[in-house]
Amino acid sequence: MTDTMKALAKTAPGVGLELIDAPIPEAGPEDVLIRVHRTAVCGTDIHIWNWDEWSQKNVPTPMITGHEFAGEIVAIGKDVDRPLTIGQRVSAEGHVIDLNSEAARAGHFHLDPKTRGIGVNRQGAFAEFVVAPAFNVIELPDDVPYEIGSILDPFGNAVHTAQQFDLLGEDVLVTGAGPIGMMAAAVARHAGARTVVLTDINDFRLELAQKVAPGVRTVNTTKEDIHDVMKELGLKVGFDVALEMSGSPIAFKQCVDTLIMGGGMALLGIPGKPMETDWGAIILKALTIKGVYGREMFTTWRKMLGLLKAGLDLSPLITHRLGYADYREGFEAMKSGQSGKVVLDWDKAA
């Protein structure tokens, strides 16, 4: 092993990322060193690429980015007491927490207010090697390929959002057909929802959703009225549950307008700026709204691996497979809206 590795980094404030040679990191006493085989490009990575207002406030430079990954363990810290082994196939929870926080001590690891993100404010996984706390490591079953392992992080967002309300036999609206929205629709179908409707304004994504979530009724809201679709499906009152994945104020209003009295809405999508809403409508419909952040550590990981074992197939979601040196093409595909998940192969440059 040489002393350096290839990595994608935000080397200075500004748009874009650079492919650099960086020192191979060393695993601390409670860490593992992972040889990265696949990474996936996330919406957060696009924010960092664009160097938007959020990135400027939260991402120090220089920073190796990327947090969706899968690989194999190549070194284990001397104080690691988990039964991990060299060569073991793994992914990892990207939220690094303070185990001494009140939230962590109460068992609510995902609610730690001092959470730091791999690839955001801790050196990330767009590299040939990454260090992660052994506590965060997730063992990959042999039948989960590396490319699927690399998209488990966003799949966890979808599963965690879908877990907020009982979906069995219910009519479910999912707003936003990005990769996480598609996966949430697939989870809702797999969880036994009676009807799942997925809305967006991007025809490419809606067509892809038919492959990721067979049986879901997709709706381009610029071409169809959601109320006409509800009538077509026999929804006389409204949806029981809404999963809002887009952060769009229009989609939020759509959820409020079409939920039944006493319905539930889970919010994962983050609005780009504060938005006005009709709180009177929410109150008078007795709606329950839950904000969703990340994944529940580590219940969500167990459930998502269980869903894969039960036959939920995420492979249609991956539309681009590229060598790491072609990262610019991958980022352009993600920004174009004409892609599902983009996976970078760290075993080959191109």
C-alpha positions in Angstrom: 0.0 0.0 0.0 1.3 3.4 -0.9 1.1 6.4 1.4 -1.3 8.4 -0.8 -4.8 7.9 -2.3 -7.0 9.5 -4.9 -9.8 11.6 -3.4 -12.4 14.2 -4.4 -12.1 17.3 -2.3 -13.4 20.8 -1.8 -9.9 22.3 -1.6 -11.0 25.9 -1.3 -14.3 27.9 -1.2 -16.0 27.9 -4.6 -17.9 25.8 -7.1 -16.8 22.2 -7.9 -14.5 19.5 -6.5 -11.0 18.5 -7.4 -9.4 15.1 -7.9 -6.4 15.1 -5.6 -3.7 12.9 -4.1 -4.2 12.8 -0.3 -2.6 11.0 2.5 -4.2 7.7 3.4 -5.9 8.4 6.8 -5.0 6.3 9.9 -7.6 4.6 12.0 -7.8 5.9 15.6 -8.0 3.5 18.5 -11.8 3.1 18.1 -12.0 3.4 14.3 -11.7 1.2 11.3 -10.0 2.0 8.0 -12.2 1.0 5.0 -11.0 0.5 1.4 -13.8 2.1 -0.5 -15.1 0.2 -3.5 -18.3 2.2 -4.5 -19.7 5.7 -3.6 -22.9 7.3 -4.6 -23.6 11.0 -5.2 -26.1 12.6 -2.9 -28.1 15.7 -3.0 -25.9 17.0 -0.1 -22.9 16.5 -2.4 -24.6 18.7 -5.0 -25.1 21.4 -2.4 -21.4 21.2 -1.6 -20.4 21.2 -5.3 -22.5 24.3 -5.9 -21.0 25.9 -2.7 -24.4 27.3 -1.7 -25.3 29.2 1.4 -25.7 26.0 3.5 -22.4 24.6 2.4 -20.5 27.9 3.1 -21.8 27.8 6.7 -21.3 24.1 7.4 -18.4 22.7 5.3 -14.8 23.6 6.2 -12.1 23.5 3.6 -10.2 21.6 2.6 -12.6 18.7 2.9 -12.9 15.3 1.2 -16.6 15.0 0.5 -18.9 12.0 0.1 -20.8 9.9 2.7 -22.7 7.2 0.7 -20.2 4.3 0.3 -19.4 0.6 0.7 -16.1 -1.2 0.9 -14.1 -3.5 3.0 -12.2 -3.2 6.3 -8.4 -3.1 6.0 -7.4 -1.9 9.5 -9.0 -2.0 12.9 -8.1 0.3 15.8 -6.6 -1.3 18.9 -9.5 -0.5 21.2 -12.3 -1.7 18.9 -14.4 -4.3 20.8 -16.9 -5.1 18.1 -16.4 -8.5 16.3 -15.2 -6.9 13.0 -12.6 -8.5 10.8 -10.1 -7.5 8.1 -11.7 -8.0 4.7 -15.2 -7.7 6.0 -17.7 -6.0 3.6 -19.2 -3.0 5.2 -21.0 0.3 4.8 -21.4 2.9 7.7 -23.8 5.3 9.2 -22.5 8.7 8.1 -23.7 10.6 11.3 -20.9 10.5 13.8 -22.2 11.2 17.3 -21.1 12.0 20.8 -21.9 8.9 22.8 -21.8 11.0 26.0 -24.7 13.3 24.9 -28.0 13.1 26.7 -29.7 11.9 23.5 -27.1 9.1 23.1 -27.3 8.1 26.7 -31.0 7.8 26.3 -30.6 5.5 23.3 -31.7 8.2 20.8 -28.4 8.2 18.9 -29.9 9.9 15.8 -31.0 12.8 17.8 -27.6 13.9 19.1 -27.4 17.6 18.6 -23.6 17.5 18.1 -23.8 15.1 15.2 -21.0 15.5 12.7 -21.3 14.3 9.1 -18.8 12.1 7.2 -18.0 14.1 4.1 -19.5 17.3 5.5 -17.5 18.3 8.5 -15.4 15.2 8.9 -13.2 13.8 6.1 -15.4 11.8 3.7 -15.7 8.8 1.5 -15.1 10.1 -2.0 -11.7 8.5 -1.8 -9.9 5.2 -2.0 -9.9 4.9 1.8 -12.1 6.4 4.6 -11.9 6.2 8.4 -15.2 5.6 10.3 -15.9 4.9 14.0 -16.3 1.2 14.5 -19.6 2.1 16.3 -20.9 3.3 12.9 -19.9 0.4 10.8 -22.7 -1.7 9.2 -21.9 -5.2 8.1 -23.1 -6.0 4.5 -24.6 -9.4 3.8 -22.8 -11.3 1.1 -25.8 -11.0 -1.2 -25.8 -7.2 -1.1 -23.4 -5.9 -3.8 -21.2 -2.9 -3.2 -23.2 -0.6 -5.4 -26.4 -1.3 -3.4 -24.3 -0.9 -0.2 -23.4 2.5 -1.4 -27.0 3.7 -1.6 -28.1 2.4 1.8 -27.7 5.8 3.4 -30.5 7.4 1.3 -32.5 4.2 1.4 -32.4 4.6 5.2 -33.9 8.1 4.8 -36.8 6.6 2.8 -37.3 3.8 5.3 -37.2 6.1 8.3 -39.7 8.5 6.7 -42.0 5.6 5.8 -41.8 4.3 9.4 -43.4 7.3 10.9 -47.0 6.1 10.3 -48.7 2.8 9.8 -48.9 2.1 6.0 -50.6 -1.3 6.0 -53.8 -1.0 3.9 -53.6 2.8 3.8 -53.7 5.2 0.9 -50.3 7.0 0.7 -49.2 10.1 -1.1 -45.5 10.6 -1.8 -44.5 14.1 -3.0 -41.1 14.4 -4.8 -39.8 11.7 -7.1 -36.1 12.1 -6.4 -34.2 9.0 -5.5 -35.4 9.0 -1.9 -39.0 9.7 -2.9 -38.9 6.7 -5.3 -37.5 4.5 -2.6 -40.1 5.7 -0.1 -42.8 4.8 -2.6 -41.3 1.4 -3.1 -41.2 0.9 0.7 -44.8 1.9 1.0 -45.8 -0.6 -1.6 -43.7 -3.3 0.1 -45.2 -2.4 3.5 -48.7 -3.2 2.2 -50.2 0.2 1.4 -53.5 -0.1 -0.5 -52.6 2.8 -2.9 -49.4 4.7 -3.4 -49.4 7.9 -5.5 -46.1 9.6 -6.3 -46.1 13.2 -7.6 -43.4 15.3 -9.3 -43.0 17.6 -12.3 -40.0 15.6 -13.9 -41.2 13.0 -16.4 -37.8 11.2 -16.4 -37.9 10.6 -12.7 -41.6 9.6 -12.8 -40.9 7.0 -15.5 -37.9 5.7 -13.6 -40.1 5.4 -10.5 -42.2 2.8 -12.4 -39.2 0.5 -12.4 -38.1 1.2 -8.8 -41.6 1.0 -7.4 -43.8 -1.1 -9.7 -47.5 -0.6 -9.1 -47.2 3.0 -7.9 -49.4 5.6 -9.7 -47.2 8.4 -10.8 -48.5 11.9 -11.4 -46.9 14.9 -13.2 -48.8 17.6 -11.4 -48.3 20.0 -14.3 -50.3 17.7 -16.5 -52.8 16.0 -14.2 -55.0 17.2 -11.4 -54.3 15.2 -8.2 -58.0 15.3 -7.4 -58.9 13.6 -10.7 -56.3 10.9 -9.9 -57.9 10.4 -6.5 -61.3 9.9 -8.1 -59.8 7.5 -10.6 -58.4 5.4 -7.7 -61.6 5.5 -5.7 -60.3 7.7 -2.9 -63.5 9.3 -1.7 -62.1 11.3 1.2 -58.4 11.6 0.8 -55.0 10.1 1.6 -54.3 8.6 5.0 -50.6 9.3 5.0 -48.4 11.8 3.1 -44.6 11.5 2.8 -43.2 14.9 1.7 -39.8 14.4 0.2 -39.3 17.5 -2.0 -39.2 20.5 0.3 -41.5 22.3 -2.1 -44.1 24.6 -0.6 -46.5 23.6 -3.4 -46.1 19.9 -2.5 -46.6 20.7 1.2 -49.9 22.4 0.4 -50.9 19.5 -1.8 -50.3 17.1 1.2 -52.4 19.3 3.5 -55.2 19.7 1.0 -55.5 16.0 0.1 -55.1 14.3 3.5 -58.1 12.9 5.4 -59.2 14.4 8.7 -56.7 13.1 11.3 -54.2 12.1 8.6 -50.4 12.0 9.1 -47.6 13.7 7.2 -43.9 12.9 7.5 -41.6 15.7 6.3 -38.1 14.8 5.0 -37.7 17.4 2.2 -36.2 20.6 3.5 -37.5 23.9 2.0 -34.9 26.2 0.5 -36.2 29.0 2.6 -38.9 29.6 5.2 -42.4 29.2 3.8 -45.8 30.4 4.7 -48.5 27.8 5.4 -52.2 27.7 6.3 -51.9 26.5 9.9 -55.7 26.9 10.3 -56.2 24.1 7.7 -53.7 21.9 9.5 -55.4 22.5 12.9 -59.0 22.1 11.7 -58.1 18.8 9.9 -56.3 17.6 13.1 -53.3 16.5 11.1 -50.2 15.0 12.7 -46.9 16.3 11.2 -43.6 14.7 12.0 -40.2 16.0 11.0 -37.7 13.3 9.9 -33.9 13.5 10.2 -31.4 10.9 8.9 -32.0 7.4 10.0 -32.8 5.8 13.4 -29.5 4.3 14.6 -29.5 1.4 14.1 -33.1 0.1 13.8 -33.5 1.6 10.4 -30.4 -0.2 9.1 -31.8 -3.5 10.3 -35.1 -2.9 8.6 -33.6 -1.8 5.3 -31.4 -4.9 5.1 -34.5 -6.9 5.9 -36.4 -5.3 3.1 -33.6 -6.1 0.7 -33.7 -9.7 1.9 -37.4 -9.8 1.4 -37.0 -8.9 -2.2 -37.2 -5.1 -2.6 -34.9 -4.4 -5.6 -33.1 -1.0 -5.6 -30.9 -1.8 -8.7 -33.2 0.0 -11.2 -32.5 3.2 -9.3 -28.9 3.2 -10.3 -28.7 4.9 -13.8 -25.1 5.8 -14.0 -22.0 3.7 -13.1 -18.7 5.6 -13.6 -15.1 5.3 -12.7 -14.1 7.9 -10.1 -12.1 10.0 -12.6 -15.3 10.6 -14.5 -16.9 12.3 -11.5 -17.7 15.5 -13.4 -20.0 13.5 -15.7 -21.6 12.0 -12.7 -22.3 15.3 -11.0 -23.6 16.8 -14.2 -26.0 13.9 -14.5 -27.3 14.4 -11.0 -27.7 18.1 -11.5 -29.6 17.6 -14.8 -32.5 15.8 -13.2 -32.1 13.1 -15.8 -30.7 10.4 -13.5 -31.5 8.2 -10.6 -28.5 7.4 -8.4 -25.0 7.9 -9.7 -22.4 5.4 -8.4 -18.7 6.0 -8.7 -16.3 3.0 -8.9 -13.2 3.4 -6.8 -11.6 0.2 -8.2 -11.1 1.9 -11.5 -10.5 5.5 -12.7 -12.6 5.3 -15.9 
